[in-house]
Amino acid sequence: MLYPTVRFISSAHSEPADMAFNGTWKVDRNDNYDKFMEQMGINIMKRKLAEHDNLKITIEQSGDTFHIKESSTFRLKDIDFSLGMPFDYSLADGTEVTGTWEMEGDTLKGRFTRKDNSKVLSTSRAVVGGELVQSYNYEGVDATRIFKKQ
């Protein structure tokens, strides 16, 4: 005899896993961020400023569509993208990139190509232990920025 699958949904987790990114996140700490920015070719003055940029990101996800508001000491930026669809983006230091975000399990994975030298910047976002962990890789140098939910 076959039994139907029963799925229990906890009331403590009211939103689907793919909506876990929704909310406002403020940078709490960095790991190897200065070395990463140096590898990206960012000068020392901009690197020192960026380490203390007080970055806050607000993420609104609706299915495969994302609206992100970046707010820091240096700039305000709105970004809209859909998973798997290429778009252009300007990094805080002015570096122009083009690329896509994809969802792999519970992780957002981005692959962006610099327009000035065609080198690839890889990044990912995942919610781990209630924190938003953003990881970067550029030319063999890894870095992480960890955000706390506001």
C-alpha positions in Angstrom: 0.0 0.0 0.0 1.3 3.5 -0.9 1.0 6.2 1.7 0.7 9.9 0.7 3.6 12.2 1.6 2.7 14.5 4.4 4.5 17.8 4.7 4.5 19.7 7.9 5.0 23.4 7.7 6.3 25.2 10.8 4.6 28.4 11.7 7.9 29.8 12.9 9.1 29.8 9.2 6.4 31.8 7.5 8.2 32.6 4.2 9.5 30.3 1.5 13.2 29.6 1.6 13.8 31.5 -1.6 12.5 34.6 0.1 15.0 34.4 2.9 17.0 37.3 1.4 14.1 39.8 1.8 14.8 42.5 4.3 17.4 45.2 5.1 20.9 44.0 5.9 23.8 46.1 7.3 27.4 45.1 6.9 28.8 43.9 10.2 32.3 42.6 9.4 34.7 41.8 6.5 37.2 39.0 5.9 40.1 39.6 3.5 38.2 42.4 1.8 41.2 44.8 1.6 43.3 42.1 -0.3 40.3 41.4 -2.6 39.9 45.1 -3.5 43.7 45.4 -4.0 43.4 42.5 -6.5 40.6 44.3 -8.2 43.0 47.2 -8.7 41.3 49.6 -6.3 43.7 52.2 -4.9 44.6 52.3 -1.2 42.5 55.4 -0.4 39.4 53.9 -1.9 40.1 50.6 -0.2 40.4 52.3 3.3 37.2 54.2 2.7 35.3 51.1 1.4 36.3 49.0 4.5 34.2 51.5 6.6 31.4 52.2 4.1 28.5 51.3 6.4 26.9 49.4 3.5 23.2 48.7 3.9 21.3 46.6 1.4 17.6 46.1 1.1 16.5 43.1 -0.9 13.0 42.6 -2.2 12.5 39.3 -4.0 9.4 38.4 -5.9 9.8 35.0 -7.6 12.8 35.3 -10.0 12.8 39.1 -9.8 15.0 41.1 -7.4 15.0 44.8 -6.4 18.1 45.8 -4.4 18.7 49.2 -2.8 22.3 49.8 -1.8 23.0 52.6 0.6 26.5 53.5 1.9 28.5 56.4 3.0 29.4 57.0 -0.6 26.4 56.3 -2.8 22.8 55.2 -3.2 22.0 52.7 -5.9 18.9 50.8 -7.1 19.5 47.5 -8.9 16.8 45.4 -10.6 17.5 42.0 -12.1 15.9 38.7 -12.9 17.6 35.4 -12.3 19.5 34.2 -15.4 19.1 37.5 -17.2 22.3 39.5 -18.0 22.5 43.0 -16.8 25.1 45.8 -16.4 26.3 47.0 -13.1 28.7 49.6 -11.8 30.8 48.7 -8.7 31.2 51.3 -6.0 34.7 52.2 -7.4 33.2 52.8 -10.8 34.3 49.5 -12.4 31.7 48.4 -15.0 30.7 44.8 -15.1 28.0 42.7 -16.9 26.7 39.4 -15.7 23.9 37.3 -14.2 22.7 36.0 -10.9 21.4 32.4 -10.6 19.8 30.6 -7.7 21.6 27.3 -6.7 19.7 25.8 -3.8 19.5 28.5 -1.1 22.4 30.4 -2.6 22.4 33.3 -5.0 25.4 33.0 -7.3 26.6 35.8 -9.5 29.2 35.8 -12.3 30.2 39.1 -13.7 32.7 40.1 -16.4 34.6 43.3 -16.1 34.1 45.5 -19.2 37.7 47.0 -19.0 39.7 43.7 -18.9 37.2 40.8 -19.4 38.3 39.2 -16.1 35.6 37.4 -14.1 34.3 38.4 -10.6 32.3 35.7 -8.9 30.1 36.4 -5.9 27.5 34.6 -3.9 24.9 35.4 -1.2 23.6 33.0 1.3 21.7 33.4 4.6 23.7 31.4 7.2 22.7 31.4 10.9 20.5 34.5 10.4 23.3 36.5 8.7 23.7 37.4 5.0 27.1 36.1 3.9 28.4 37.7 0.7 31.5 36.0 -0.8 33.7 37.2 -3.6 36.4 35.8 -5.8 38.5 37.7 -8.2 41.7 36.3 -9.8 42.2 33.8 -7.0 41.6 36.1 -4.1 38.6 35.4 -1.8 36.8 37.8 0.5 33.6 37.8 2.6 31.3 40.5 3.9 28.8 39.5 6.6 25.6 41.4 7.1 23.2 41.5 10.1 19.5 41.9 9.5 18.1 45.2 10.6 
